[in-house]
Amino acid sequence: MATTLFDLSGKVAVVTGAGANGGIGHAIAVGLAQHGADVAVSDIDEEGVRMTVAEIEALGRRADGILCDISSPQQVEAAFAAVDQSFGRVDILVNVPYAFPSRVHPDELTLDAWHKTLAVSLTGYFLCAQQAIRRMLAQGGGCILNIGSIAGASALGRGNFPYSVAKAGVNQMTKELAVEYAGQGIRVNAILPAQVLTPSFKRAVLGDPRFSEKLTQRLLVGIPLNRLLEPEEFVGPAVFLCSGAAGAVTGVLLPVDGGNLALNAGGNHIWPVD
Ligand SMILES: NC(=O)c1ccc[n+]([C@@H]2O[C@H](COP(=O)([O-])OP(=O)(O)OC[C@H]3O[C@@H](n4cnc5c(N)ncnc54)[C@H](O)[C@@H]3O)[C@@H](O)[C@H]2O)c1
């Protein structure tokens, strides 16, 4: 008999940053639907939302598109009110969006850029989590999945400063919320990706004229699997963490990073060693 361990039938998932742009949120939204969930597809990209909704409906699942900038408390409140109207419950929240300012050294960073980065990448996650938790408490449970980054666990340099600080905050938010609500049946976990070949990564990192072609080689030295990752590789870990298979898993920061965080800077996966 086939296992139902990873079955999400009957669950309602809210996925922020789920516009169909080839990113991690898009892959996870479709992946959750492939495993049975109905999905509230949220993003600031109207066309992207429309396309993801169509993809999910084509799978025979229910989907609703909700435009929402997660840095706006009013928009987040309205988005969850819309989810109440459409679906009547929230079983799963996946927080995905991020903001990244122009890359400068920390001593050159403007306060405005700092605030804008944290408003989306950290405060936005809190605002969505708070709305979801209020509903999950009333329902008697649920789960939250935050998309963090290896940048929240170890320093990357290269102008990552405010982004990395926000991601470190996401890590601690994950653990604090997990502990606060474990007794009420709400699980909170995070996935920490290494470099993923999404269109925005290709544009913002590989396409940055200040980085030479050597950057990819440098990144690969830090990834024992010896390749950059694909957005679809986040579906399995996300489905696991959002499903009954992970019923005892909360407060976990799961690296999905090809081994990056396991590797000590003095280690090497490339032989012979120069
Ligand atoms: N791509 C990578 O290499 C990589 C590495 C580590 C971590 N991550 C993390 O993974 C997540 C997804 O990254 P990605 O590369 O797939 O990004 P992406 O840019 O492809 O997707 C992010 C989505 O969020 C939406 N968005 C942006 N600002 C928003 C806002 N204020 N409110 C609502 N939606 C908004 C965008 O329209 C987009 O659809 C991010 O949290 C990122 O930090 C990515």
The ligand as a Gaussian input file, in Angstrom:
#p B3LYP/6-31G(d) Opt

LIG

0 1
 N       18.378000      31.837000      -5.160000
 C       19.335000      31.636000      -4.273000
 O       20.507000      31.405000      -4.596000
 C       19.019000      31.652000      -2.788000
 C       20.023000      31.286000      -1.886000
 C       19.761000      31.304000      -0.531000
 C       18.494000      31.682000      -0.096000
 N       17.535000      32.041000      -0.990000
 C       16.242000      32.453000      -0.473000
 O       15.221000      31.762000      -1.126000
 C       14.074000      32.611000      -1.232000
 C       13.622000      32.679000      -2.670000
 O       14.694000      33.114000      -3.483000
 P       14.544000      33.101000      -5.073000
 O       15.902000      33.182000      -5.650000
 O       13.635000      32.009000      -5.475000
 O       13.845000      34.507000      -5.263000
 P       12.912000      35.036000      -6.428000
 O       13.250000      36.474000      -6.615000
 O       13.044000      34.157000      -7.610000
 O       11.476000      34.902000      -5.829000
 C       11.042000      35.737000      -4.789000
 C        9.581000      36.097000      -5.028000
 O        9.187000      37.004000      -4.000000
 C        8.436000      38.048000      -4.581000
 N        8.569000      39.228000      -3.721000
 C        9.615000      40.091000      -3.668000
 N        9.359000      41.045000      -2.748000
 C        8.146000      40.765000      -2.221000
 C        7.348000      41.369000      -1.226000
 N        7.749000      42.489000      -0.604000
 N        6.155000      40.810000      -0.906000
 C        5.739000      39.694000      -1.541000
 N        6.450000      39.063000      -2.511000
 C        7.638000      39.614000      -2.846000
 C        9.020000      38.225000      -5.969000
 O        8.092000      38.872000      -6.838000
 C        9.323000      36.795000      -6.360000
 O        8.219000      36.196000      -7.014000
 C       14.484000      33.954000      -0.648000
 O       14.069000      34.026000       0.706000
 C       15.986000      33.923000      -0.719000
 O       16.583000      34.721000       0.267000
 C       17.768000      32.030000      -2.319000

